[in-house]
Structure formats: structure tokens, C-alpha cells
């Protein structure tokens, strides 16, 4: 059954094969032998929103036959995990085996009242709670009154009050008639039988059985009987969830640092690659930063499954699968094929894919572009009495075209205006703003290629992101910063600032470089003040009350170094862009007419217009640039020296030994 579930999940959930394999493999022992578990199996699922965590667990539960024994809790809601519910779950489950889903778990530190027993549930699976059944405190109150009555001389025989009826009436039965009738002289009044029957329905399913039990007791025996019942039902209750499979699900923005970037023009494939680099260490550090305590993190165990962000291929498959599902439903209901042109799939991708937000925007866009048109299609079929075999949908410039076809002949067609929020923002404006962005981003891109030998993945002069004129996405093929790279990286950051002045003139440079200057200054300061990349090897800090772990830059020497470094980078950027004037103008011209430039086009322009024969080319693989070869070379040098030294020492030892032998002879 598990293998069948694995295969079915891979059909239904696109781009999650590795996640599915981990879920199935980790749950195998629990599924086969839940009764052998001494503590619950806890599987943690972490990912960006909309990547299929909740839906995967829900479907997995169905496929392994636990649909009725899967219990989902939203941890944003206080007291959503109720122990009374768990009690019912345990009694309804064979061998206490069940699946529990603790969703939105990242909100736990922010919930005012954490569900009782949550951390015990995740640790041993055994939750201890002082549980008091219905009417427990009512019965206790009656017992206390009876003890008081006995102390005041009330006597009881065979369950009936035989002496001190008036006292008894005042103490125990004050709400009723002044004197007890002969029919109601019971020490435990009959109108209170309901309290005890509800507290212990197993032993006292009826009031008659309870009366027969009390009829043989005197006063002290009755009080003792009630005390025993109260002890029995006042014992702490243990909820045993040790045979459970528990899924902890959540979004950790501290680990997925790209999660706050909602730019729909960002490359889904790049986000996918970044998310693949997240490790269990990142997850645990993110939990700490999210205000989980170390003890709590340890109770989550080490079964952390990290969801990747979807790449472009996965998004397109998800779109294709969903529109096919819609088409199949339409055919099953109306007997007509619903065919979607590639232009429909493309516009859904362009309009619906926000790389950091998963599939939810995609499905809402499909509803906006496709599902919302189905009613109109049906009405056209009825009103025009169309006998067609298929309906084709396509998109072209703000319009959805719908053709009703039979045997390749178009019987009827119509167009519907389609309002798209992102497409209009992405259109080429070919105005001053796009020209400024074209020059600015070309400056960054050229310095990335020439100085850092890194080809940008994409360059945009128009973007749908609010408040942003354009951007480049450039990812270096190595994961470290060396001292020699600092000026090169700073020059690249200043590329837009320099390019605007170079092309438009100093007085026409715009204020669009604010974030570039902030980023560059921050980077330079961090390298010098924290990373020992300047003339000193200290960690610098501003003057504070308790500067125990930093040196104060009293003479502002490091600040001067930062300025010098920035000036050097500016000069390098100016020299490089001046040398690459043709390349700069050609790239800027292209981006002034086109909203984006792919890495393929950027490479073609670089190859065609780069100035100077000394350019060594783009670095394709950054894993073996310098450091390993340098290390191996040094080791080889030292190994040679050690070999020579060892040979000399060994020869000396042989000579010494020979001389000793000669002396002995």
C-alpha cells in the first residue's frame, strides 16, 4: 500500500518526488508496526507557502487508509489541539495508531496559550492531565456537606437519616422542604442521583442501581464511598499517542530568506536552486530565530523535510495538469472537448507565477482566465444551438478568443476582453523611464561580466514589481568573498550609478542609485569592520555602553578606509565602462526597446562587442577556481621537503647504527 501511495502521490504532486520519497520512507516503520513504537514518529515539513505541504499530508492519509484517523489542527488558533478530541481519537483508533497534522507550526511562539501537552505529545506521545469528569465538583460538594452533617449529630442507617433530620435539612438539603418526608430521608438525596450517575455511567447506568448500592451504607460508609469515587475519577489521565504519526508543517521565512520578495519577474529556476541549498542546520537556526527554545526544537527530532521552491518546469506542468482536469470535467458533462492553445498556458504562467508564493496565485489565475469563461461558453452553445465537437481557447493582447469547431470547421467564434494586472505592467513603454533603467541595468550587467566574469541570468528594464524600474539577476558561481574580489564587487554595485553619468551626463544622472549606494557602502563597511579585509584584523563597532566584543574606531580610520575603497571601486567602474562604451550602448539600446534580455542574448552581445583581447571569458564552473589547486600545490611542496629531510635523518641513523656495531666488534 505504501508503494502504491508513493506512485500515486508522484502522479498528483508535481515537482515533489524527493519530498514524497522521504515522507513514505520515514513513515514505513510506523505504517507496518505502529504498536512497536515507543514514541510517535514526527516528520517535519518546511517550505514556502503554497508548495503542497498540507494537501500532501491529507492525500497521503487517504491513500494509506487513514482518512478517518487523520486529524488536522491549525496551530494559529488557540486551543485548536484539544485533549478531549485526542481522547476520542484514541478510543476510535486501533492500537492508538493515527495521523496528526500540526499545521502553521511556525506561529506557536506567538500564540498566547500553547495547546496543553503539545511538547509531551511530540516527545514521548504521553500526555498527562488532571481530568475531572462532569459533576465531579458537585459530588465533592455533597460529600463535604454530609461530613458536616455527621459532625453535628446526624445518624444514618441503611442509607436513611434516622436522627437529626432538621439539622440534615439545614446543612445538606437546605433548598428543599423544611422537614424531610418519610419518602425522602435518604442521606444521599435522590434528586442528586443524576450527578453521580453522570460521573460514573459505567457502574451506575440507572438511578435504581445507585439507590440499591447506597441502601446498605451508614453515614460514614456513604462518605467513604463518595471519597473513593472522587479519588477514582480525580486521578491524572494519561493520553497515549505513542503510536501516532505526527506531521509538523510550517513556513520558515528565516530559512527561506527569499520568501519576502514578491517580484513576479524573478526567475523561478533561480529560486528553486536557492531553496535546494537550505539544509537542516538552516532550519534549526531559523526555528531559534523564530523564538522556539532549544529544548522545543530538540523535541521535533531530525526528520526535517525541506520543500524546494517550484522551478519553471514544475509550474508549467501544474498549469497543464489543472487545465486538463478542467477540460476533462467539461467533456464528461457536455460531451465536448475543451482545448487550450499554448498562448493560454503562457499567459497563465506569466500572470500567475510568483516564485515565492507557490501554486495559490497560479490556481486563482486559472480561475480568472479559464474557469470564469465556462459559463459563457455553455450559454453560447445553447443560444446559437451549436453542434460542435470541440471548443478552443487562445489568448492575444488582452483578449481571450473562443472558437466552436466541428470537423476542423469553425462554426462560431467570439472574443472576451481579459483584464490582466501584470501584463500591462510588463509592456514596453519605450519612454524615458525605460531608457534610464536600460542604461542603469546595462552598467551593472557589463561590470558583472567583465570584472566578475559572471553572466547575468536575466536583465530587466521594465518589471511588474511595484516601485522598481528594472533589475538584473546575477548569481556568482562561487560561494565566498576574497579580499581581491571586494573592489570588483563594489564596482559592479556602482555600475548603474556610473553608467547613467557616462551616457546621460553628470547633471542628468537620476536618484535611482539610492539602494545601490546603500548596499555597496554596507558591503564595504562589513568587509572592513567585521571580516578583517582592511589594514587591521579587528572587529569594529560603534561606541556603546558595553563594547566587550568589539573595538571602537575612535580615529575613524576604518571609515576612511571604506571611503577609499568606494572611491577605488568607482574609478574602476568608470574606466571599465569607458573601455566598453560600444557594449554599453548596444545593450542599453536593446533594453530600451525590449523589457528584458536573456543570458543568451547577453552572451551574444558580449562576444560581439567586448573591447580588448585580454578578456579571459565567463567563468562557467566556480567550484575549482584557485583554492584547492593552491592547497594541493603547497602540500606537494611540503611533502617534497619532508621526504628529503626524512631521507637525511634515516641515512644518519643507519650510519650511527653501523658505527655502534663497529665499536662493539
C-alpha positions in Angstrom: 0.0 0.0 0.0 2.9 2.4 0.8 4.4 1.9 -2.6 1.1 2.4 -4.3 0.7 5.6 -2.3 4.2 6.7 -3.3 3.4 6.3 -7.0 0.0 7.9 -6.8 1.4 10.9 -4.9 4.1 11.4 -7.6 1.4 11.5 -10.2 -0.7 14.0 -8.4 2.0 16.3 -6.9 4.4 17.7 -9.4 8.0 18.6 -8.6 7.9 16.9 -5.2 9.3 13.4 -6.0 12.1 13.7 -3.4 9.8 15.0 -0.7 7.3 12.2 -1.4 10.1 9.6 -1.2 11.2 10.9 2.2 7.7 11.0 3.6 7.0 7.4 2.5 10.4 6.1 3.7 10.2 7.8 7.1 6.6 6.6 7.7 7.3 3.0 6.7 8.1 1.5 10.1 5.1 3.3 11.7 2.7 2.0 9.0 3.8 -1.6 9.3 4.3 -1.9 13.1 2.7 1.1 14.9 2.3 -0.9 18.1 6.1 -1.4 18.3 6.6 2.4 18.6 7.6 3.7 22.0 7.2 7.3 20.9 5.5 8.9 18.0 7.1 9.3 14.6 7.5 13.0 14.0 8.0 14.3 10.4 8.6 18.0 9.9 7.7 19.6 6.6 9.0 23.1 5.9 8.6 25.2 2.8 7.3 28.3 1.2 3.6 29.0 1.2 1.6 27.2 -1.5 4.0 24.3 -2.1 1.7 21.5 -1.1 2.6 20.6 2.5 -1.0 20.4 3.9 -2.5 18.8 0.8 0.3 16.2 0.5 -0.3 15.0 4.1 -4.0 15.0 3.6 -3.8 12.9 0.4 -1.1 10.6 1.9 -3.5 9.8 4.8 -6.2 8.9 2.3 -4.0 6.7 0.3 -2.7 4.7 3.3 -6.3 4.1 4.6 -6.2 6.6 7.5 -8.7 9.1 6.1 -10.9 8.7 9.1 -8.0 8.6 11.5 -6.3 11.7 10.2 -6.7 14.8 12.5 -5.6 18.2 11.3 -5.0 21.2 13.6 -4.3 24.8 12.7 -1.8 25.9 15.3 -2.6 29.6 14.7 -5.9 29.0 16.5 -5.5 28.9 20.3 -6.6 25.6 21.9 -7.2 24.1 18.4 -5.5 21.0 19.8 -8.0 19.9 22.4 -7.2 17.0 24.7 -10.9 15.9 24.7 -10.6 15.5 21.0 -7.5 13.4 21.4 -9.3 11.2 23.9 -12.0 10.5 21.4 -9.3 9.9 18.7 -7.5 7.4 20.8 -10.7 5.4 21.6 -11.6 5.4 17.9 -8.1 4.2 16.7 -6.8 0.7 16.6 -3.7 0.3 18.7 -3.8 4.1 19.2 -2.4 4.4 15.6 -3.4 7.7 14.0 -2.0 10.5 11.8 -2.0 14.0 13.2 -1.2 17.2 11.3 0.0 20.2 13.2 -0.2 23.0 10.6 1.1 26.5 10.6 3.5 25.4 13.3 5.7 28.5 12.9 3.1 30.5 14.8 3.4 28.6 18.1 5.8 31.1 19.8 3.3 33.8 19.0 0.2 32.0 20.4 -0.7 33.3 23.8 -1.9 29.9 25.1 0.1 27.0 23.7 -2.0 23.8 23.5 -1.8 21.8 26.7 0.6 18.8 26.4 1.9 19.8 22.9 5.6 19.2 23.7 4.9 16.0 25.5 2.9 14.9 22.5 5.9 15.5 20.2 8.3 13.9 22.7 7.0 10.7 24.3 3.5 10.8 23.0 2.2 10.5 26.5 0.2 13.5 27.8 -0.7 13.6 31.5 -3.7 15.8 32.5 -5.7 16.2 35.7 -9.1 15.4 34.3 -12.3 16.0 36.2 -15.5 14.4 34.7 -18.9 16.1 34.6 -20.4 16.8 38.1 -17.1 15.9 39.9 -17.2 19.1 41.9 -20.9 18.8 42.6 -20.4 15.3 44.1 -17.5 16.7 46.1 -19.7 19.5 47.5 -22.3 17.0 48.6 -19.7 14.9 50.4 -18.4 17.9 52.3 -22.0 18.7 53.4 -22.6 15.1 54.5 -19.4 15.2 56.6 -20.6 18.4 58.3 -24.0 16.9 59.0 -22.4 13.8 60.6 -20.3 16.1 62.8 -23.5 17.8 64.0 -25.1 14.5 65.2 -26.9 13.3 62.2 -27.2 9.5 62.2 -27.7 7.2 59.2 -28.8 3.6 58.8 -29.3 1.6 55.6 -28.9 4.8 53.7 -31.6 6.7 55.5 -31.4 9.6 58.0 -32.7 8.2 61.4 -31.7 11.1 63.6 -31.2 14.8 63.2 -33.4 15.3 60.2 -33.8 19.0 60.8 -30.0 19.5 61.1 -29.6 17.4 58.0 -32.1 19.5 56.2 -30.4 22.8 57.1 -26.9 21.5 56.1 -27.4 19.2 53.2 -30.8 19.8 51.8 -31.4 23.5 52.5 -33.0 24.2 49.2 -35.9 21.9 49.8 -38.8 21.4 52.3 -38.1 22.4 55.9 -38.6 18.7 57.1 -37.8 15.6 55.2 -40.7 13.4 54.3 -40.6 9.7 55.0 -40.1 9.0 51.3 -37.1 11.3 51.1 -35.0 10.5 54.1 -32.1 9.3 52.0 -28.7 10.5 53.3 -27.7 11.0 49.7 -30.8 12.8 48.4 -32.5 11.2 45.4 -32.6 14.5 43.4 -28.8 14.4 43.3 -28.5 10.9 42.0 -28.1 12.4 38.5 -24.7 13.9 39.5 -23.2 10.6 40.4 -24.8 8.6 37.6 -23.3 11.1 35.0 -19.9 11.0 36.7 -19.8 7.1 36.7 -22.2 5.9 34.0 -20.4 2.6 33.7 -21.2 1.4 37.3 -24.4 3.4 37.7 -26.3 3.3 34.4 -29.6 4.0 36.3 -30.6 5.7 39.5 -32.2 2.5 40.8 -28.8 0.7 40.8 -27.3 3.6 42.6 -30.1 3.6 45.2 -29.6 -0.1 45.9 -25.8 0.5 46.4 -26.4 3.3 48.9 -29.2 1.4 50.8 -26.7 -0.8 52.5 -24.5 2.1 53.9 -24.5 4.1 57.1 -23.3 7.7 57.2 -19.6 7.2 57.5 -19.7 4.4 54.9 -21.6 6.7 52.5 -18.9 9.4 52.9 -16.1 6.9 52.3 -17.9 5.6 49.2 -18.0 9.1 47.8 -14.4 9.7 48.7 -13.3 6.6 46.8 -15.3 7.6 43.8 -13.8 11.1 43.8 -10.3 9.6 44.1 -11.0 7.2 41.3 -12.2 9.9 38.9 -9.8 12.6 40.1 -6.7 10.7 39.1 -4.5 12.2 36.4 -5.4 10.9 32.9 -2.8 9.7 30.5 -3.4 10.1 26.8 -1.3 7.7 24.9 -0.3 8.9 21.4 2.9 7.0 21.2 1.7 5.0 18.2 0.9 8.1 16.2 2.5 9.5 13.0 2.7 13.3 13.5 3.3 15.8 10.7 4.6 19.2 11.8 4.0 21.7 8.9 5.1 25.3 8.6 6.6 28.2 6.6 10.0 29.4 7.9 10.8 32.8 6.3 14.1 32.8 8.4 15.3 29.8 6.4 13.7 30.8 3.0 15.2 34.3 3.0 13.9 34.9 -0.5 10.3 34.5 0.8 9.7 38.2 1.2 10.4 39.1 -2.5 7.1 39.2 -4.3 8.5 40.3 -7.7 6.7 38.1 -10.3 9.6 38.7 -12.8 12.1 36.8 -10.7 13.3 33.6 -12.2 11.6 30.5 -10.7 14.5 28.3 -11.6 16.9 30.5 -9.6 14.6 30.4 -6.6 14.5 26.6 -7.0 18.3 26.4 -6.9 18.5 28.7 -3.9 15.9 26.7 -2.0 17.8 23.4 -2.7 20.7 24.8 -0.7 18.7 25.0 2.5 19.8 22.4 5.0 18.7 21.0 8.3 21.1 23.4 10.0 19.4 26.4 8.3 16.0 25.0 9.5 17.1 24.7 13.2 18.7 28.1 13.2 15.5 29.6 11.7 13.5 27.9 14.4 15.7 29.6 17.0 15.3 32.9 15.3 11.6 32.4 15.3 11.7 32.2 19.2 11.5 28.5 19.6 13.6 27.3 22.6 16.4 24.8 22.1 14.5 22.2 24.1 11.5 22.6 21.9 13.5 22.2 18.7 15.1 19.0 20.0 11.6 17.5 20.5 10.9 18.0 16.8 13.7 15.5 16.1 15.8 15.3 13.0 13.2 14.3 10.4 13.1 17.6 8.6 11.9 17.5 5.0 12.7 20.7 3.2 10.4 21.6 0.3 12.1 23.2 -2.7 10.5 26.2 -4.5 8.9 25.1 -7.7 11.0 25.6 -10.9 9.5 26.8 -14.2 9.1 23.3 -15.5 7.1 22.3 -12.4 4.9 25.4 -12.7 4.1 24.7 -16.4 3.3 21.0 -15.6 1.0 22.2 -12.8 -0.8 24.6 -15.1 -1.1 21.9 -17.8 -2.4 19.3 -15.4 -5.0 21.7 -14.0 -6.4 22.9 -17.3 -6.5 19.3 -18.5 -8.6 18.5 -15.4 -11.0 21.3 -16.2 -11.2 20.1 -19.8 -11.9 16.5 -18.8 -14.7 17.7 -16.5 -16.2 19.8 -19.3 -16.1 16.9 -21.7 -17.7 14.5 -19.2 -20.5 16.9 -18.6 -21.2 18.3 -22.0 -19.5 15.8 -24.4 -17.4 18.5 -26.0 -13.6 18.7 -25.9 -12.1 21.9 -24.4 -8.7 22.6 -26.0 -6.3 25.2 -24.6 -3.9 26.9 -27.0 -0.2 27.3 -25.9 -0.9 31.0 -25.6 -3.4 30.3 -22.8 -0.8 28.3 -20.9 1.8 31.0 -21.4 -0.4 33.9 -20.2 -1.4 31.8 -17.1 2.3 31.3 -16.3 3.2 35.0 -16.9 0.2 36.3 -14.9 0.0 33.6 -12.2 3.6 32.6 -11.2 5.0 34.4 -8.2 8.1 32.3 -7.4 7.9 32.8 -3.7 4.2 32.2 -3.3 3.7 28.7 -4.7 0.7 27.5 -6.5 -2.1 29.5 -5.0 -1.7 32.5 -7.3 -1.5 30.1 -10.2 -4.8 28.4 -9.4 -6.5 31.8 -8.9 -5.2 32.9 -12.3 -6.5 29.8 -13.9 -9.9 30.5 -12.4 -9.7 34.1 -13.7 -8.7 33.2 -17.2 -10.3 29.8 -17.8 -12.9 28.7 -15.3 -14.7 32.1 -15.3 -15.3 31.6 -19.1 -17.1 28.3 -18.9 -20.5 29.7 -18.2 -20.3 32.0 -21.2 -19.1 29.0 -23.4 -22.2 27.0 -22.4 -24.5 29.9 -23.0 -23.1 30.4 -26.5 -23.6 26.7 -27.2 -27.3 27.0 -26.1 -28.2 30.3 -27.6 -26.6 29.6 -31.0 -27.7 25.9 -31.0 -24.1 24.9 -31.8 -23.4 21.2 -32.6 -19.7 21.3 -32.1 -17.1 18.7 -31.1 -14.6 21.0 -29.5 -14.0 24.5 -28.2 -10.6 26.1 -28.5 -9.4 28.9 -26.3 -6.4 31.2 -27.1 -5.1 34.5 -25.9 -3.9 37.5 -27.8 -3.3 41.1 -26.5 -5.9 41.5 -23.8 -8.5 39.2 -25.4 -9.5 35.6 -25.0 -10.6 34.1 -28.3 -13.1 31.2 -28.2 -13.7 29.1 -31.3 -16.5 26.5 -31.6 -15.3 23.8 -34.0 -16.7 20.7 -35.7 -14.5 18.6 -38.1 -12.0 21.4 -38.3 -14.6 23.9 -39.4 -15.2 27.0 -37.2 -19.0 27.2 -36.6 -18.8 30.2 -34.4 -16.2 32.4 -32.6 -16.2 35.1 -30.0 -13.7 37.3 -28.2 -13.8 38.3 -24.5 -11.7 41.2 -23.1 -9.4 39.9 -20.4 -8.1 42.3 -17.8 -4.6 41.2 -16.7 -2.9 43.0 -13.8 0.7 42.1 -14.6 0.7 42.1 -18.4 0.0 45.8 -18.6 2.8 46.5 -16.2 5.3 44.4 -18.2 4.6 46.1 -21.5 7.4 48.0 -23.2 6.9 51.7 -22.5 9.8 52.9 -24.7 9.9 56.1 -22.7 12.4 57.9 -20.6 11.9 55.7 -17.6 12.7 52.6 -19.6 15.7 54.3 -21.2 17.1 55.2 -17.7 16.6 51.6 -16.5 18.2 50.2 -19.7 21.4 52.2 -19.1 21.4 51.6 -15.4 21.0 47.9 -15.6 23.4 47.5 -18.5 26.0 49.2 -16.4 25.6 46.5 -13.7 25.5 43.7 -16.2 28.6 44.7 -18.1 30.7 45.1 -14.9 29.3 41.7 -13.7 30.6 40.1 -16.9 33.9 41.9 -17.3 35.1 42.2 -13.7 33.5 39.2 -12.0 33.3 37.1 -15.2 29.7 36.2 -14.3 26.9 36.2 -16.8 23.6 37.6 -15.5 20.7 35.2 -15.7 18.3 38.0 -16.7 18.3 41.8 -17.2 15.1 43.8 -17.0 14.4 47.4 -17.9 10.7 47.1 -17.2 9.3 45.0 -14.4 5.9 44.3 -12.9 7.2 44.8 -9.4 5.9 48.0 -7.8 8.5 50.7 -7.1 11.2 49.1 -9.2 12.3 50.4 -12.6 14.4 47.3 -13.5 16.9 44.8 -12.2 19.5 42.2 -13.0 19.7 38.8 -11.5 23.3 37.7 -11.3 24.5 34.7 -9.3 28.2 34.1 -9.0 29.4 30.5 -9.4 31.4 30.6 -6.2 30.2 30.9 -2.6 32.9 33.0 -0.9 34.3 36.6 -0.9 38.0 37.0 -1.1 39.9 40.2 -0.4 40.8 40.6 -4.1 37.1 40.5 -5.1 35.9 43.3 -2.8 36.7 46.2 -5.2 35.4 44.2 -8.1 32.0 43.6 -6.4 31.8 47.2 -5.3 32.4 48.4 -8.8 29.6 46.1 -10.1 27.3 47.5 -7.4 28.1 51.1 -8.6 27.7 50.1 -12.3 24.3 51.8 -12.7 25.4 54.9 -11.0 28.4 55.3 -13.2 26.6 54.3 -16.4 23.9 56.9 -16.1 26.5 59.7 -15.8 28.6 58.3 -18.6 25.6 58.1 -21.1 23.4 61.0 -20.0 25.9 63.3 -18.4 26.7 64.1 -14.7 23.8 66.6 -14.3 21.3 64.1 -15.8 22.1 61.3 -13.5 18.9 60.3 -11.6 18.3 59.3 -8.0 17.7 55.7 -8.9 21.0 54.6 -7.4 20.0 55.1 -3.8 19.7 51.4 -2.9 22.9 50.6 -4.9 24.9 53.1 -2.8 23.4 51.8 0.4 24.2 48.2 -0.5 27.7 49.0 -1.6 28.6 51.1 1.4 27.1 48.4 3.7 29.1 45.7 2.0 32.4 47.7 2.1 31.8 48.5 5.8 31.1 44.9 6.7 34.1 43.6 4.9 36.4 46.0 6.7 34.8 46.3 10.1 33.7 42.7 10.6 35.7 40.4 8.3 39.3 41.7 8.7 39.6 42.6 5.0 41.3 46.0 5.6 44.5 47.1 7.2 43.6 45.7 10.6 42.3 42.4 11.9 39.8 43.8 14.5 36.0 43.6 14.8 34.8 47.2 14.9 31.6 48.6 16.4 30.1 51.9 17.2 30.6 53.2 20.8 28.1 51.5 23.1 27.7 51.0 26.8 29.2 47.6 26.8 31.7 47.2 24.0 33.2 44.0 25.3 33.3 42.2 22.0 34.4 44.9 19.5 36.9 47.6 19.0 35.8 51.2 18.7 37.0 53.1 15.6 38.0 56.1 17.7 40.1 57.8 15.0 37.6 56.9 12.2 40.5 55.1 10.4 38.2 52.3 9.2 35.6 54.8 8.0 38.4 56.4 5.9 39.3 53.0 4.5 35.7 52.5 3.5 35.7 55.8 1.6 39.0 55.0 -0.1 37.6 51.5 -1.1 34.4 53.0 -2.5 36.5 55.6 -4.4 38.7 52.9 -5.9 35.7 50.9 -6.9 34.1 54.0 -8.6 37.3 54.7 -10.5 37.4 51.0 -11.7 33.8 51.1 -12.8 34.3 54.3 -14.7 37.4 53.0 -16.5 35.8 49.7 -17.4 32.6 51.2 -18.8 34.5 53.8 -20.8 36.5 50.9 -22.3 33.3 49.0 -23.0 31.3 52.0 -24.4 30.1 50.2 -27.5 28.9 47.2 -25.5 27.2 49.5 -23.0 25.3 51.4 -25.7 24.3 48.3 -27.6 23.0 46.6 -24.5 21.2 49.8 -23.3 19.7 50.3 -26.8 18.3 46.7 -26.8 16.8 47.1 -23.3 15.3 50.5 -24.2 13.2 48.7 -26.9 12.8 45.3 -25.1 11.7 44.9 -21.4 14.3 42.2 -20.8 17.4 40.5 -22.0 18.1 36.8 -21.6 21.5 35.4 -20.7 21.8 34.0 -24.2 21.4 37.5 -25.8 23.8 39.0 -23.2 26.4 36.4 -24.1 26.0 37.1 -27.8 26.4 40.8 -27.2 29.5 40.3 -25.0 31.1 38.1 -27.6 30.4 40.6 -30.4 31.1 43.9 -28.8 33.5 43.3 -25.9 36.6 45.6 -26.2 40.1 44.2 -25.8 41.5 40.8 -26.5 42.6 40.2 -22.9 39.1 39.3 -21.6 39.5 35.8 -20.2 35.8 34.8 -20.6 32.9 33.9 -18.4 33.5 31.5 -15.5 31.3 28.5 -16.1 32.3 26.4 -13.1 33.3 28.1 -9.8 34.0 25.0 -7.8 37.7 24.8 -8.7 39.0 28.2 -9.4 42.0 28.6 -7.1 41.9 27.4 -3.6 42.1 23.6 -4.0 44.9 23.8 -6.5 46.8 26.2 -4.3 46.4 23.9 -1.3 47.5 20.8 -3.2 50.5 22.7 -4.6 51.6 23.8 -1.1 51.1 20.2 0.2 53.2 18.9 -2.7 56.0 21.4 -1.9 56.0 20.5 1.8 55.8 16.8 1.0 58.9 17.1 -1.1 60.7 18.9 1.7 59.6 16.3 4.3 60.8 13.5 2.1 64.2 15.0 1.7 64.5 15.6 5.4 63.3 12.1 6.3 65.9 10.6 3.9 68.7 12.6 5.6 67.6 11.5 9.1 67.3 7.9 8.0 70.8 7.9 6.5 72.2 9.4 9.6 70.6 6.7 11.7 72.0 4.0 9.6 75.5 5.5 9.8 75.1 5.8 13.6 74.0 2.2 13.9 76.8 1.0 11.8 79.4 2.9 13.8 77.9 1.3 17.0 78.2 -2.1 15.5 81.9 -1.4 14.5 82.7 -0.3 18.1 81.2 -3.4 19.5 83.3 -5.5 17.2 
